[in-house]
């Protein structure tokens, strides 16, 4: 089974500025409302550690994810697994537009436990929108 959740936002800054925000893992605690801490090298094949807090519930979780793609000003993608029962692939796709950048954040879940109740989907969607808005604000303020 597969489930996909995504959120898109327009940012009035070039992809290079948006990428600079995404790639600066050490500054995530300063601005990111969900990924409260991140560390590691954004190099394909490397593992990074991300501590996230679900804004609505306050639930905190730390995971190690494998970087799949880290293409400056274009794409950041990582994968994770939950006990081998569900895998997730998270991506940030940056596309240049006439006024800046379109940022599309997507999580694709695969495995046995991908039938999420509507309330859970809503929480995930809201967290993606909050992250995208925080990226927009930080990139436009640079």
BELUR-V708948 format. One record per residue. RES is the residue in three letters. PHI is phi in degrees with one decimal (* if undefined). BURIAL is + if it has 24 or more other C-alpha atoms within 12 Angstrom, else -. D_FIRST is the distance of its C-alpha to the first C-alpha in Angstrom with 1 decimal. Layout:
<<RES,PHI,BURIAL,D_FIRST> <RES,PHI,BURIAL,D_FIRST>>
//
This chain:
<<UNK,*,-,0.0> <UNK,-134.8,-,3.8> <UNK,-134.0,+,7.0> <UNK,-132.5,-,10.4> <UNK,-129.3,+,13.8> <UNK,-147.8,+,17.1> <UNK,-146.3,+,20.8> <UNK,-125.2,+,23.7> <UNK,-144.9,+,27.4> <UNK,-96.0,+,30.7> <UNK,-125.0,+,33.0> <UNK,-85.7,+,36.7> <UNK,-156.8,+,36.8> <UNK,-68.1,+,36.3> <UNK,-52.5,+,33.2> <UNK,-63.2,+,35.4> <UNK,-70.6,+,36.1> <UNK,-65.2,+,32.5> <UNK,-60.6,+,31.6> <UNK,-58.9,+,34.5> <UNK,-67.8,+,33.0> <UNK,-61.4,+,29.5> <UNK,-79.8,+,31.1> <UNK,-87.8,+,33.5> <UNK,-58.5,+,31.5> <UNK,-61.7,-,34.6> <UNK,-90.2,-,35.2> <UNK,-51.3,+,31.9> <UNK,-60.5,-,33.6> <UNK,-74.5,-,36.1> <UNK,-140.1,+,33.8> <UNK,-82.4,+,30.1> <UNK,-76.9,+,29.2> <UNK,-119.2,+,25.9> <UNK,-82.1,+,26.1> <UNK,-76.9,+,29.4> <UNK,-155.8,+,30.1> <UNK,-148.0,+,29.0> <UNK,-148.6,+,30.7> <UNK,127.1,-,30.6> <UNK,-105.3,+,31.1> <UNK,-82.2,+,28.9> <UNK,-129.3,-,29.1> <UNK,-51.6,-,26.2> <UNK,96.8,-,25.5> <UNK,-77.0,-,27.1> <UNK,-101.1,-,25.6> <UNK,-121.6,+,26.3> <UNK,-107.7,+,26.3> <UNK,-126.8,+,25.2> <UNK,-106.2,+,26.2> <UNK,-118.7,+,24.6> <UNK,-128.2,+,25.7> <UNK,-72.9,+,23.9> <UNK,-55.4,-,26.8> <UNK,-75.3,-,26.3> <UNK,-102.3,-,26.0> <UNK,78.9,-,27.7> <UNK,-65.4,-,25.2> <UNK,-110.8,-,25.7> <UNK,-147.0,-,23.6> <UNK,-114.5,-,24.5> <UNK,-132.9,+,22.1> <UNK,-103.4,-,22.9> <UNK,-119.6,+,20.9> <UNK,-99.9,+,21.5> <UNK,-72.0,+,23.0> <UNK,-96.9,+,21.5> <UNK,-142.3,+,23.7> <UNK,-142.0,+,26.8> <UNK,-102.3,+,28.6> <UNK,-49.1,+,31.4> <UNK,64.3,+,31.5> <UNK,-136.2,+,28.3> <UNK,-158.4,+,25.1> <UNK,-126.4,+,24.0> <UNK,-141.7,+,20.6> <UNK,-137.7,+,19.4> <UNK,-128.8,+,16.6> <UNK,-142.1,+,16.2> <UNK,-138.8,-,14.6> <UNK,-113.3,-,14.7> <UNK,51.4,-,16.1> <UNK,71.8,-,13.9> <UNK,-93.4,-,11.1> <UNK,-148.9,-,9.5> <UNK,-116.5,+,10.7> <UNK,-134.2,+,11.9> <UNK,-124.8,+,13.9> <UNK,-109.2,+,16.6> <UNK,-139.5,+,19.0> <UNK,-123.1,+,22.3> <UNK,-109.0,+,23.5> <UNK,-106.1,+,27.2> <UNK,-123.9,+,28.8> <UNK,-65.7,+,32.5> <UNK,-129.9,-,33.9> <UNK,-64.9,-,37.5> <UNK,-109.9,-,37.6> <UNK,148.7,-,35.7> <UNK,-142.0,+,32.0> <UNK,-99.6,+,28.7> <UNK,-110.6,+,26.2> <UNK,-117.7,+,22.5> <UNK,-105.3,+,20.4> <UNK,-137.6,+,16.6> <UNK,-125.1,+,13.9> <UNK,-111.8,+,10.5> <UNK,-104.0,+,8.1> <UNK,-133.9,+,5.7> <UNK,131.1,-,5.5> <UNK,-70.4,-,6.4> <UNK,-107.6,-,8.0> <UNK,-108.3,-,6.3> <UNK,-91.5,-,7.9> <UNK,-87.6,-,11.1> <UNK,-66.9,-,14.3> <UNK,-52.6,-,16.2> <UNK,-62.8,-,18.8> <UNK,-66.4,-,16.6> <UNK,-59.8,-,15.3> <UNK,-61.4,-,19.0> <UNK,-64.5,+,20.1> <UNK,-63.4,+,17.9> <UNK,-57.9,+,19.1> <UNK,-64.1,+,22.6> <UNK,-67.5,+,22.6> <UNK,-62.9,+,21.6> <UNK,-63.5,+,24.4> <UNK,-66.1,+,26.8> <UNK,-63.0,+,26.2> <UNK,-58.8,+,26.6> <UNK,-64.2,+,29.8> <UNK,-66.0,+,31.1> <UNK,-62.9,+,30.7> <UNK,-57.9,+,32.4> <UNK,-59.4,-,35.3> <UNK,-67.6,+,35.8> <UNK,-67.3,+,35.7> <UNK,-72.0,+,38.0> <UNK,-81.3,-,40.4> <UNK,-69.2,-,40.9>>
//
